[in-house]
Amino acid sequence: MKNLAFAIAKTIINGFERHIYLYSEITQAAKQRFEQYRWHDIQTAAKARTDFYDQRVSETLDTIKQDFFITTLDDELWQHVKTSYIELLSLHPQPELAESFYNSVFCHLFERKYYHNAYIFVQSTATRLDKLPTPKIFTSYHPDEHGLYKTITLIIKSQKFSLPFAHLKKDINTLIAKFRQQAHKTRYQLSDLQFDILDSVFYRNKGAYIIGRVISPAGETPFIISLLNTEKDGLFIDALITKGEDMAVVFGFARAYFFVDCQHPHALVDFLNRLIPHKTRADLYSAIGFHKQGKTQFYRDFLNHLDNSDDKLELAPGIKGMVMSVFTLPSYPYVFKIIKDKFSPSKNMTRADVKGKYRLVKLHDRVGRMADTMEYSEVAFPKQRFSAELLEELNSVAPSLLRFEDDLVIIKHMYIERKMTPLNLYLATATDAEVDNAMYGYGKAIKQLIAADIFPGDMLLKNFGVTRHGRVIFYDYDEITYMNEVNFRVKPEPVTEEQVYASEPWYSVDPGDVFPEEIATFALANKRYRNAFLRYHANLLEAKYWQGCQANVAKGVFADVYPYPEKSRFCHWKNN
């Protein structure tokens, strides 16, 4: 039996190794795609890589079923399999990722009743990583040895880009001036400073990012250096990001995953966690492309939170959705979303359609304006943690997704995403300045979604949320579509009195027809909100604006979207 158990364990680890090999291969190619400004290939690679994990799990499942004729769970055998797998991980550089892969394979093979620590890694055994010497994933520079300018030059050139910089001397001088301005309160001698720079460059969309920290007597100051490609004259430094909240947004849950080549993700996450402490380990694993490990880490964190809290799950505040039912745990910064069994008559779609929309968002560039979601199946909650109102609601709108086992509520399928304040609720108590900022963000979110070839569909304020950083994020995906699937029209003016007072449109409306001016009618009925919106985004009410964006997308012309404030860009900054 032990030989069989080892063979199964070896099959699973082989599947994981193949995953890591292919994952690393496509990730390492990110540098070349960036240097050759192959922007379309970058999007294609991002979509492909997101599916790598599930593909390797599926392949491993097929091998196990075919080679070992596994149909039912043999208790003793699978406990031996887990033990053998732990032994195989004893010297593995990525044991936490390999454990998650094992869990995925097992949970696809067997029923939920076996999802406990005797068979899967509910609790990780990879704690040895915390006890071992940290792998060296960064290089330290001491500016007192060569001077500040030369040290920065060494940092930039150590990344070994094959392209030259268009104006490297100018960029470095601006970088130094910017750094000195932002660190004016902590002036020290060069001998007091040390720069720790991650050996791996982070790539995403059209940008490359050098990430590190300055160590001084005052502590650690994190920073991100943003690099862009002129597509003509070479590379240039676009921004220096040192504010914690700006760095958090760069790594935000509404961004696409980075391409970063690192063989020790545990060490990389540890390093990043020190730089951006408000980001959880789950957030950071997802941000660097290991979104399945992010799911695993999140679930462990959530179970720990449940053990250390006593509040009840309840319906989320705001207007109830026509497709999704949303609930939350007040003490936890996430919401839980399930698809209803029946939709409002106005929603001509199925559960499969809705899942398809969420998958589209997962694979697409979210440009900082669409919330990432974690998809889970067969999730067990303690029944006593549900409010009576919530249980009644879920039983009413989605009974097919609920099952009760002893003192547990099992939800067959759900999404989990970061909690935000619905924009309509935020605006209801906002000051004039807050209304102004929020409506600017609302319109900006729509424009950036357009730039990413996404038509949001339902643009009501309730479908957008406000983050703790004040960013406006779209989170209702059941009506999203690509820009080429929409026909933007000018609403015909009524001519006759009969047309003026008609309760229904007197003109023909085909599927896919959209009248942008109706945004003002349905989303901006409040004069206070409308006036703020019109100050910045009046063109969103014009069909010709949408048609122009549509034409650009069709030509492959996509607007640049920067994951940091526009004012941070060097092109807008003058050395005072």
N, C-alpha and C positions, 0 to 999 in steps of 0.2 A: 504493500500500500504506500509506503514512504517513497518508493521509486516512482510510482504513478503520480503521487502528490508533487514530487519535485519536477516531473515532466510537465505537469500542468502549470506550475509556478514559473518554470522556465519559458513556457509558451507565452505567458502573460508578459513577463519581463522583456522577451524578444519583441513583442508588439509595441511595448513602450519605447524600446530602443529605436525601433523603426520610426516611431512618431518623432522622437527627439532628433534623429538624423535628418528627416525631411523638413522638420520645423527649423532646424539650424541652417540648412541649406538655403531655404527661401529667405530667412532672416539675414544671413550673411550677404546676400545679393542686394540688400537695401542700399548699401553705399554706392554701388554701381548705378542702380536705378536713379538715385539722387544726383550723382555727378553727370549722368547722361540726360537729365531732366525728362525721364520717361514717366510722366505723371500718370498717364493712363495705366501703365504697367504696375505702378505703385498701388492703385486702387484694386486692380485685378489680383495682385499678390495678397493684399490685405483680406479680400474676400476668400481667396483660396485657403490661406493659412487658418482662418477662423474655423474652417471645416475639417482641418487635418485631424484633430483629436477624435472626433466622432467617426471618421473614416477608419482610423487605426483600431478603435474599439470594435467596430463592426467586423473588420478583418480578423481580429483576434478571436472574437466570438465564433465566427465561422470555422476557424481552425480547431478550436476546442470541441465544438459540436461534431465536427467531422472526424477528428483524430481520436477523441476519447469517448465519443458516444454519450455525452452528458445530457441527461433529460431531467433527472430529479436530483435533489441535494442529498448526498451521503455525508451525514454529520461528521463522522470521524475523518473521512477523506479530506473534507474542505478545511477542517481545523489543521490538518497536516499541511495542506496547500499554503495556508496563511503562514504557518511556521517556516516552511521552506522559502517562501517569498521574503520573509523578514531576513533570513540568512543571506539571500541573494543581494539584499539591499545594504548589507553591513559595510561595504566599502563603496557604495554607489554615490556619485557626486550630487544626485538629485533625488534623494529618497522620498521627500515629501511629494514630489510630482508623481513618482512611480506608485506610491500608495493610492493616490487619487485615481490613477489609471486602473489599478487593481479593483478599487471600489466600483468603478464604472462597468468593468467587465462582469463582476459578480452580480451587480444589481440588474443587469440586463438578462442574466441567466436565471435568477431565482426570485421568489416572492418577497414582498416587503417584510414579512414576519421574521426573515433571517437577517434583516439589516441592523445588526448590533455587533458589538465589538468582538464577539467570539469568531465572527466570520469576516468582517470588513474592518477597515481602519476608521472607526468612529473617532477614536483618539489616536493621534499619530504616534508612531514609535520612533520618529525621526528626531527626537529631542537631542540625540547625540550631536547634531549639528551645532547646538548651542554650547556644547562642551569642548568641541574641537577648535583648534586655532582657525581664525577667520581667513578664508582664502584671500589672497591679495588681488583685489579687483580695481585698485586705484594706484596712481603714481603721485608721489609727493614732490613738490617743488618749493625751493627756498629762495625767495627773491633777493635776499642779501648777498647771495653768491654771484648773481649776474646782473642785478638791477631789475626794476619792475618791468620796463619795456621788453628787455630780452627774455625775461621769464615768461611773460604773456606770449611772446613770439614762439618760444619753445613749446608751450602748451598747445598752441594752434597747430604748429607744424608737426607735433608728435602724432596727430591724428592721421597723418600720411594720406591726405587727399591727393588724388592724381591731378586735379584741376588747380590752377593758380588762383590766388585771390586778386580781385580787380584793383583794390586799393588797400592792401594789408596795413601799411604804415599808418595811413589815415584812420583805418578802423581801430587799430590798437590804441592809438592816441585818444580816440573818442571813448573807447572802452575804459581806459585808465581814468580819464576825466570823469566819466559817468560813475565809475566805482568810487572815486574820491568824493564826489558829490553825495552819493548815497551813504557813504561811511564816514561822513564828516565828524560824527560824534565819537568815533573810535579811532583817532589818529595814533598810530604806533610807528616805531622804527621798523624798517624792513626786516631787521633781525628778529623781530617779535612775530613775524608772519610765516605761515606755511599754507600752501595751496595743495589740497588733495583733489585730484581730478580723476573721475572714473575713466577706466581704460576703454570702455565701450561708448561709442557715440550713439545717441538715440535718434532714430529716423521716423518721421511720420509726415504723410502728405508731401508738401513741397519744402519741408524744413529739416534741418539737422541740428541737434542740440548737444552741446558739451556741458556736462553737469559736474559740479564739484562744491567745495566749501573752502572758506578761508578760516584758518585756525589762528586766533590771537589771544592775548590775555583776557579779552572780554568774552571769549567762548567761540562758538562756531557760527559763521555767517554763510548760509547756502547761496548758491547762485546758478543760473542757467544762462549760457551764451547761445543765442540763436543765430544760425547760419542759413543763408539762402543762396540760390543759384541764379545768376543774372540771365542764364541761358545764352549768353553771348561773350561776356568778358571774364567769366569765372565766378568765384564765390565772393561773398561779402558777409560781414557781421551785421546783423540787423538789429539786435537788441541785447541788453543785459538785464536779466530779471533777478532781483534780490528780495523783493517783498514776498513774505510767506503766502499771502492770499493769492498773489499772482502765480506763484509756483504751484499752488494747489489747483488753480484753474487749468494750468498747462497739463496737469495730471488728472483732470476732472473726469467725472463719470459720464460726461456728455461728449467725450473725445474718442476718436479711434485709438486702437491699441498701438503702442510704439513697436517698431522693429529695433531690437537691441540684442546684439550677440553677446551672451554671457552664459558660461557653462556652470555658474554657481548662482542661480536665481535667489536662493536663500540669503546669501551674503549681499547680493544687490538690493534686495528688499530691506534688509537690515540697514544698509547705508542710506537708502532713500527715506526710510522711516525716521531716521534722525534729522534729515533735512526738512521733511514735511510731516511733522508729528501728528497733525490732524487727520492724515490719511491712514486708514487701517491697513494691515498687512493684506487683507483681502483686496482692498482698492488697488494696492501697488502691484500685487501679482497680476491682476487683470490689466492694469495699465501697461505692463511690460510684455503683454501678449499671452500670458498664461491664465486665460479667463476661467478655465475649468478649475485650476487650483484656487483662483479667487472664489469660486463657488464653494469649494470644499472648506476653505478658511472661513468664509462668511457663515456657513452653517454651524461650524464649531463655535464661532463667536456667539451666534444666536442662541445655541443650546446653553452656553455658559451664562448668557444674559438672562434667559428664562429661569435658570437655577438661582439667580441672584436678584430677582425682582418678583413682584407679586401683583402688578397691575394687569388688567384684562384687555384682551384683544377686542377692538370695537370698530364700528364703521368709521371710515375716514371722513373728516369734515368736507363740506362742499356739496355741490349738486350731484346727485346719483347719476352714474353713466348709463347709457342705453345698451351698451355691449358688455362692459366690465363691472364687476362689483369689487370695491376697493375697501380694504380694512387695514388697521394699523395697531401697533402696540405703542401707547403714548410715550413710554420711556425709551423707545428704540427708534432711530432715525431712518426707518424704511417703511414702505407700504407694501401690502400683499394684494395682488390683483388676480382675480379669476374670471374666466369667460362665462357669461350667463348661458343657460340652456336655450332660452328664447330671447330674441332681440326685439326692440321696438320695430313696429311695421315699417318705419322709414329707413331702417337699416337692412338693405337687401344683400345679406352676406351670411356665411356659415362660420362655424367655429374654425374650420380649416382655413378659411379666408383670413380670419383674424390672426391665427398662428403664422400664416404666411407674411402678413404685414410686420409682425414682430421679428420674424426672421430677416426680412428685408432690412430693417433698422440695424439688426445685429451685424449684418454683413456690410452695411453701407458706411461711408464716412459721415459721422454724426456732427461734424463741424462745430462742436461745442454747444449745439442747440437741441439735441435729442438725447434723452436719458437712456443710458445703457440699462438693460434688464438682465436678470438672472432667471433662467427657466428651470423649474424643478418639477419632479414627478413623485408621487407617493410620499408626500410630506406629512409627518405625524406631529400633531400639536396636543398638549394636554387639554382635555375637554373642559376642565375647570377654569382654564384661562380665557375662555370665550365668554363675552357678555351674552345675556339671554337675547338681547336685540339682534346681535350679530348672528348667532346661531339660527334664529328665526329667519333672518334675511337670507342667509346662505341656503338654508333648506328650501326657501321659497324660490330663489332665482337660479340655483345651480345644484339641485339634488343629485344629478348624475355624477357630480365631481366629489361628492361627500360619502364617506364610509365611517362607521363607528366600530371601533374595536376596544372593548373593555372601557378604559378611561381615556381613550385617545380619539381624536378626530383626524381622519386621514383624508387629505385633499389630493385628488388624483393628478391634477395639473394646475400650476400657478406660475405667476411671474412676481419677482421681487425687484423693486427699484428704490432709489434714494427718495426720501421724503422731501417734498417741497411744499411751500404755501401756494395753493391755487391762486392764480393771478387775480381773479375776480374778488376773492376774499382779501387779498393783500391790498388791492386798490380801495376797498370799502373803508379802510381805516388809515389810508396813506395821507401824508402831508402833500402840499402842492409840489414840493421838490421831489418827493418820492414818486408821485404820479408821473411827473415829467420824466424821471429816469426810467421808470417801469415801461412807459409807453414808447420811449426811445428803444429800450431793450426788446419790447414786443415786436416792433416793426423791424428792428435789426435781426431778430431771430428768424422772421419770415424771409427776409432778403438773403440771409446766409443759407437757409434751407433751399431756397431757389437756386443759389449758386452751386449747391451740391446736388442739383437735379432732383429735388424733392418738392412736390406740391403737397402742403400739409393737409389739404382737404378742409376739414372743419377748423376754422380759425377763431372760434369763440374763445373768450378770455379764460373760461373755465378749463380749457384744454392745455393751458400753459401754466407753468409753476415758477416761483421765485426761489432761488437757492439762498443759502446763508450768506453768500457773497453778493447777493443782489442781482444775479444773472437770471434772465428769463429763458426758460427751457420748455420746449414742446414735449408732451408726454402722452398724447392720445393718438394712437397710430392706426385705428381701424379704417380711416378714409385716406391715408396717404397714398400717393401714386407718383409715377415719374412725370416730369414736365411734358414729355411728348404725348401723353395720354389725355391731355386737357386742351379744350378749345376756349380760349379767352375771348370774350365778346363784350362789346359795348351794349348796354341795355337800351333798346329802342325807346324813343320818346313817344308818349301817347299823343294821338292826334285828335281823336274824337272823345266826347264826354263819356261815352260808354267805355272806352279804353281807360280813361282816367280813373274811373270808379270800379273797374273790374276787380273781383276778388281773387281771380286766378290770372296768370300771365296770358295776355291776348296774342302773344307771339309764340312761335314754336321754340321749344327748348329740347335739345337732344342730349342723350347721356354724354357726360364729359364737358358740357357747356358750363362755363363759369363766368360770372359777371363781377369783376373786382370791386366795382362801386358799392356792391351790397355789403362789403366789409363794414362800411360806415353804418349801415342799417342794423345789422345783426350783432356786430361786436362792439360798436362804438356809439350806442344809443345815448350813453351818458355824455353830456356836453363837455364836462370837465376832462374826461378821458380823450374825447374826440379832438378837442383843441390841442392837447399835448401831442397827440399822434400826428396831427396835420402839420405841426411845426417841423417835423423831421421826415415824415414818410407819406406825404400827400400823393406821391407818385404810385404808391401801392393801390390806390383807388382807381388807377387808369389802366385800361386794358392794354394800351400800347406799351406800357412799361413791362407788363408780364409777357407780352408777345416778343419784345426785344430780348428779354432774358431767355425766353424759350428758344429763340433763334441762336443765341450764343451757345446754349447748351447743345443744340443740334450740331453746331460747328466744332464742338469740343473745346469751346472757350469757357473756362470756369474761373470765376472771380477768386482772388486770393483771400483766404480767411486765416487770420493770425490768432494764435491762442493766448495772446497777451494784449494789453491795451494799446491802441494805435499810438497813443502819445509816448509809449515806451520805445518806439522805433527810432533808431539813430537818425533817420532822414528827417525827423520832426524835432530833433533836439539840438540846441545850441549851447555851447560851453559858456556859461556865464562867469 
